[in-house]
Amino acid sequence: MVNNRVQKIIKDISRGKLVIIVDDEDRENEGDIVIAAEKITPEAINFMVTYAKGLVCIPMMSERLKTLQLPAMVHDNTAPLSTAFTISVDAVKGVSTGISAQDRSNTVKALIDENTKPEDLARPGHLFPL
């Protein structure tokens, strides 16, 4: 039964649906709204910021962070859970202030685009790579 639920969630994510992933009660005991980055839309970002009321983050592989020259936000992470925040970013092209749902959606698309270079990202910004 659990496997069927997990398979359904994986299928939903691959179709671009938003899902809520809940962590352990001994950690943050919270849920994160998740969507596949390649399926991001301004509407999905708007839903996240309207209903989740938190930061919009994007997990990334360490090699990609190195390629985009996105260092850790701080050298000595003293946060209780040591979340690996990097410098926040906005895409340079197709973005105005960086805060709108459209701008953040464009930034996600830039971050996952293989052709994006470090100079294509403004720092600091409104999206938080992890």
Backbone as CSV, one residue per row, in Angstrom:
resi,resn,N_x,N_y,N_z,CA_x,CA_y,CA_z,C_x,C_y,C_z
1,MET,0.815,-1.199,0.000,0.000,0.000,0.000,0.859,1.263,0.000
2,VAL,1.879,1.283,0.864,2.766,2.449,0.896,3.440,2.623,-0.456
3,ASN,3.895,1.524,-1.042,4.555,1.600,-2.335,3.627,2.189,-3.390
4,ASN,2.348,1.836,-3.355,1.391,2.393,-4.310,1.251,3.895,-4.136
5,ARG,1.237,4.360,-2.886,1.138,5.803,-2.639,2.381,6.523,-3.140
6,VAL,3.534,5.940,-2.886,4.786,6.542,-3.351,4.805,6.591,-4.871
7,GLN,4.404,5.515,-5.525,4.359,5.489,-6.986,3.404,6.543,-7.533
8,LYS,2.261,6.737,-6.872,1.305,7.755,-7.299,1.913,9.149,-7.167
9,ILE,2.621,9.394,-6.081,3.257,10.700,-5.877,4.322,10.941,-6.944
10,ILE,5.114,9.928,-7.231,6.137,10.064,-8.273,5.480,10.381,-9.614
11,LYS,4.397,9.700,-9.925,3.671,9.947,-11.178,3.104,11.367,-11.190
12,ASP,2.534,11.798,-10.059,1.993,13.159,-9.970,3.084,14.200,-10.196
13,ILE,4.239,14.001,-9.587,5.349,14.944,-9.761,5.782,14.970,-11.225
14,SER,5.881,13.809,-11.853,6.309,13.769,-13.260,5.301,14.445,-14.186
15,ARG,4.061,14.559,-13.745,3.021,15.228,-14.531,2.904,16.716,-14.213
16,GLY,3.745,17.190,-13.309,3.731,18.614,-12.995,2.765,19.016,-11.908
17,LYS,2.286,18.050,-11.155,1.374,18.372,-10.057,2.160,18.797,-8.823
18,LEU,1.552,19.663,-8.034,2.109,20.031,-6.739,1.780,18.928,-5.742
19,VAL,2.751,18.562,-4.919,2.523,17.590,-3.853,3.090,18.159,-2.558
20,ILE,2.613,17.653,-1.445,3.150,18.059,-0.147,3.970,16.903,0.403
21,ILE,5.221,17.182,0.718,6.115,16.207,1.336,6.275,16.626,2.797
22,VAL,5.959,15.715,3.702,6.011,16.011,5.133,7.247,15.358,5.727
23,ASP,7.992,16.129,6.525,9.176,15.556,7.154,8.817,14.963,8.518
24,ASP,9.801,14.424,9.180,9.611,13.758,10.464,9.235,14.750,11.561
25,GLU,8.409,14.300,12.480,8.001,15.176,13.586,9.177,15.551,14.474
26,ASP,10.262,14.788,14.432,11.445,15.120,15.222,12.383,16.080,14.496
27,ARG,12.059,16.446,13.289,12.854,17.442,12.565,12.091,18.759,12.623
28,GLU,11.566,19.231,11.495,10.798,20.475,11.495,9.307,20.231,11.704
29,ASN,8.875,18.989,11.458,7.464,18.633,11.579,6.604,19.560,10.723
30,GLU,6.980,19.655,9.455,6.269,20.532,8.531,6.158,19.865,7.172
31,GLY,5.373,20.474,6.322,5.245,20.000,4.955,5.810,21.017,3.985
32,ASP,6.393,20.520,2.918,6.902,21.372,1.848,6.098,21.090,0.588
33,ILE,5.706,22.149,-0.104,5.031,21.990,-1.387,6.113,21.801,-2.445
34,VAL,5.997,20.729,-3.205,7.037,20.328,-4.148,6.439,20.198,-5.548
35,ILE,7.233,20.609,-6.535,6.888,20.418,-7.947,8.194,20.141,-8.690
36,ALA,8.125,19.369,-9.748,9.307,19.152,-10.580,9.715,20.486,-11.194
37,ALA,10.990,20.834,-11.080,11.462,22.141,-11.558,11.151,22.358,-13.033
38,GLU,11.256,21.310,-13.835,10.998,21.487,-15.270,9.522,21.706,-15.579
39,LYS,8.661,21.526,-14.589,7.220,21.741,-14.773,6.734,23.032,-14.106
40,ILE,7.650,23.845,-13.613,7.277,25.047,-12.857,6.484,26.023,-13.720
41,THR,5.526,26.681,-13.090,4.722,27.715,-13.744,4.553,28.869,-12.766
42,PRO,4.229,30.045,-13.262,3.928,31.151,-12.347,2.762,30.801,-11.411
43,GLU,1.801,30.042,-11.912,0.658,29.655,-11.082,1.096,28.769,-9.916
44,ALA,2.038,27.869,-10.163,2.545,27.009,-9.092,3.301,27.834,-8.054
45,ILE,4.132,28.766,-8.511,4.844,29.651,-7.577,3.840,30.452,-6.767
46,ASN,2.837,31.002,-7.413,1.826,31.792,-6.717,1.121,30.955,-5.648
47,PHE,0.793,29.713,-5.969,0.166,28.827,-4.993,1.092,28.626,-3.794
48,MET,2.376,28.384,-4.065,3.343,28.162,-2.984,3.423,29.355,-2.043
49,VAL,3.583,30.540,-2.606,3.765,31.715,-1.746,2.463,32.137,-1.079
50,THR,1.336,31.833,-1.694,0.048,32.189,-1.103,-0.314,31.257,0.047
51,TYR,-0.111,29.962,-0.135,-0.583,28.996,0.853,0.505,28.444,1.768
52,ALA,1.736,28.366,1.311,2.802,27.834,2.161,3.455,28.925,3.001
53,LYS,3.435,30.152,2.501,3.929,31.313,3.256,5.402,31.225,3.657
54,GLY,6.197,30.515,2.906,7.609,30.402,3.237,8.487,30.814,2.078
55,LEU,9.745,30.484,2.193,10.701,30.752,1.121,10.477,29.784,-0.033
56,VAL,10.782,30.242,-1.229,10.771,29.344,-2.383,12.219,28.909,-2.597
57,CYS,12.430,27.602,-2.452,13.774,27.040,-2.570,13.811,26.043,-3.719
58,ILE,15.024,25.756,-4.184,15.206,24.746,-5.227,16.420,23.899,-4.857
59,PRO,16.209,22.605,-4.612,17.359,21.740,-4.331,18.157,21.531,-5.614
60,MET,19.476,21.519,-5.462,20.336,21.359,-6.634,21.519,20.476,-6.274
61,MET,22.040,19.790,-7.257,23.225,18.961,-7.060,24.436,19.870,-6.833
62,SER,25.379,19.395,-6.025,26.544,20.218,-5.685,27.356,20.609,-6.920
63,GLU,27.448,19.725,-7.906,28.189,20.062,-9.129,27.536,21.223,-9.871
64,ARG,26.223,21.240,-9.898,25.509,22.342,-10.569,25.741,23.647,-9.816
65,LEU,25.711,23.583,-8.497,25.977,24.782,-7.693,27.380,25.313,-7.973
66,LYS,28.344,24.417,-8.101,29.722,24.830,-8.413,29.793,25.467,-9.798
67,THR,29.145,24.845,-10.774,29.147,25.375,-12.144,28.581,26.789,-12.179
68,LEU,27.517,27.021,-11.423,26.873,28.342,-11.401,27.520,29.288,-10.390
69,GLN,28.567,28.813,-9.734,29.303,29.602,-8.739,28.365,30.146,-7.659
70,LEU,27.602,29.228,-7.072,26.674,29.579,-6.001,27.215,29.014,-4.689
71,PRO,27.944,29.834,-3.954,28.530,29.363,-2.696,27.490,29.315,-1.579
72,ALA,27.875,28.689,-0.495,27.023,28.668,0.696,26.734,30.102,1.127
73,MET,25.546,30.314,1.656,25.158,31.648,2.112,26.076,32.127,3.244
74,VAL,26.464,31.202,4.119,27.375,31.532,5.222,28.444,30.446,5.310
75,HIS,29.607,30.804,5.829,30.681,29.822,5.985,30.471,28.960,7.221
76,ASP,29.911,29.551,8.263,29.682,28.827,9.512,28.181,28.766,9.761
77,ASN,27.557,27.689,9.328,26.108,27.540,9.427,25.734,27.135,10.852
78,THR,25.162,28.070,11.577,24.776,27.810,12.968,23.273,27.616,13.131
79,ALA,22.539,27.544,12.030,21.096,27.307,12.102,20.848,25.937,12.734
80,PRO,19.780,25.804,13.515,19.526,24.538,14.218,19.540,23.299,13.321
81,LEU,19.054,23.399,12.099,19.017,22.236,11.208,20.086,22.284,10.123
82,SER,20.907,23.316,10.137,22.016,23.472,9.184,21.589,23.325,7.727
83,THR,20.439,23.878,7.378,19.977,23.827,5.988,21.021,24.487,5.093
84,ALA,21.348,23.835,3.998,22.455,24.255,3.130,22.038,25.332,2.129
85,PHE,21.641,26.494,2.633,21.284,27.599,1.745,22.514,28.107,1.014
86,THR,22.324,28.471,-0.260,23.371,29.172,-0.999,22.940,30.631,-1.120
87,ILE,23.751,31.399,-1.800,23.386,32.769,-2.125,22.079,32.732,-2.919
88,SER,21.147,33.597,-2.581,19.880,33.657,-3.320,20.110,34.322,-4.677
89,VAL,19.262,33.976,-5.643,19.467,34.459,-7.013,18.160,34.854,-7.692
90,ASP,18.302,35.648,-8.740,17.256,35.938,-9.720,17.887,35.736,-11.091
91,ALA,17.100,35.317,-12.060,17.591,35.277,-13.440,17.795,36.715,-13.899
92,VAL,18.770,36.938,-14.748,19.019,38.276,-15.285,18.039,38.576,-16.417
93,LYS,17.831,37.605,-17.301,16.941,37.810,-18.455,15.513,37.385,-18.115
94,GLY,14.554,38.157,-18.592,13.156,37.807,-18.415,12.611,38.055,-17.031
95,VAL,13.318,38.873,-16.252,12.925,39.139,-14.865,12.959,40.636,-14.623
96,SER,11.977,41.145,-13.895,11.990,42.576,-13.544,12.548,42.733,-12.132
97,THR,11.708,42.692,-11.116,12.195,42.853,-9.739,12.644,41.545,-9.121
98,GLY,12.198,40.418,-9.669,12.557,39.113,-9.132,11.528,38.524,-8.187
99,ILE,10.643,39.336,-7.661,9.718,38.881,-6.625,8.430,38.264,-7.171
100,SER,8.029,38.616,-8.379,6.750,38.114,-8.896,6.819,36.606,-9.151
101,ALA,5.654,35.999,-9.214,5.586,34.567,-9.515,6.197,34.277,-10.882
102,GLN,5.943,35.148,-11.851,6.530,34.978,-13.187,8.052,35.058,-13.114
103,ASP,8.576,36.036,-12.378,10.025,36.189,-12.250,10.657,34.973,-11.576
104,ARG,10.046,34.493,-10.505,10.610,33.331,-9.804,10.525,32.075,-10.674
105,SER,9.452,31.940,-11.431,9.332,30.818,-12.356,10.443,30.885,-13.407
106,ASN,10.700,32.071,-13.936,11.785,32.246,-14.909,13.143,31.934,-14.285
107,THR,13.317,32.266,-13.020,14.578,31.974,-12.339,14.770,30.472,-12.182
108,VAL,13.722,29.754,-11.814,13.817,28.291,-11.728,14.234,27.730,-13.085
109,LYS,13.603,28.196,-14.145,13.929,27.710,-15.489,15.384,28.004,-15.847
110,ALA,15.874,29.170,-15.439,17.277,29.503,-15.702,18.211,28.574,-14.923
111,LEU,17.872,28.291,-13.677,18.727,27.439,-12.852,18.849,26.023,-13.406
112,ILE,17.809,25.517,-14.031,17.879,24.145,-14.548,18.321,24.079,-16.008
113,ASP,18.466,25.224,-16.644,18.915,25.276,-18.041,20.426,25.039,-18.093
114,GLU,20.839,24.004,-18.811,22.265,23.672,-18.932,23.098,24.812,-19.497
115,ASN,22.490,25.702,-20.255,23.221,26.800,-20.887,23.387,28.020,-19.990
116,THR,22.738,28.024,-18.842,22.863,29.162,-17.929,24.263,29.199,-17.347
117,LYS,24.838,30.397,-17.344,26.181,30.632,-16.804,26.058,31.483,-15.546
118,PRO,27.098,31.535,-14.724,27.039,32.333,-13.498,26.601,33.779,-13.741
119,GLU,27.047,34.371,-14.836,26.703,35.769,-15.113,25.235,35.955,-15.519
120,ASP,24.524,34.861,-15.729,23.098,34.933,-16.054,22.216,35.021,-14.806
121,LEU,22.860,35.035,-13.639,22.133,35.080,-12.369,22.547,36.296,-11.553
122,ALA,21.557,37.056,-11.103,21.819,38.213,-10.235,21.816,37.739,-8.784
123,ARG,22.691,38.333,-7.985,22.835,37.970,-6.575,22.850,39.215,-5.718
124,PRO,22.134,39.297,-4.627,21.166,38.328,-4.120,19.870,38.421,-4.906
125,GLY,19.013,37.434,-4.680,17.747,37.399,-5.394,16.613,36.918,-4.522
126,HIS,15.615,36.344,-5.161,14.398,35.950,-4.459,14.156,34.445,-4.465
127,LEU,15.078,33.667,-5.030,14.962,32.216,-5.042,16.190,31.644,-4.340
128,PHE,15.981,30.603,-3.551,17.035,30.087,-2.687,17.450,28.667,-3.076
129,PRO,18.560,28.537,-3.830,19.075,27.199,-4.116,19.597,26.547,-2.833
130,LEU,19.402,25.247,-2.747,19.905,24.464,-1.606,20.865,23.417,-2.120
